[in-house]
Amino acid sequence: MNQEFRRAKRRKASDTIVVTDAMTERVMGRIGNLSQTGLLLIASEPLADDALYQLHFTLPHEQGPLSIEIGAHLLWMDHASARSQLWAGFRFIALGAEQSRRLRSWIEAPGSHYE
């Protein structure tokens, strides 16, 4: 039996949502899933363990694209099945009210698939 112990509901990204490092403007990878507290990144670039990042991504939404720029702490990394990819778990830091509203709107949109 699979039990879910996460506090925050996560939405799986069915579309490709590219994540860039806002400081360097380099593409880091794509979102695997997203919650109001963090995300799973399928990384295509090497990452620094236990580092802080400024992430930027745009969420597709029926009311128009939602641009998000947010600070995040890299909590863990693991090798994906593809050699050149890593799975990386990020926790959001300094989440403002507007960012939180935008994330909640996307996560709870009709047709969402939760993990």
Order of alpha helices (4+ residues) and beta strands (2+ residues): beta-beta-beta-beta-beta-beta-beta-alpha
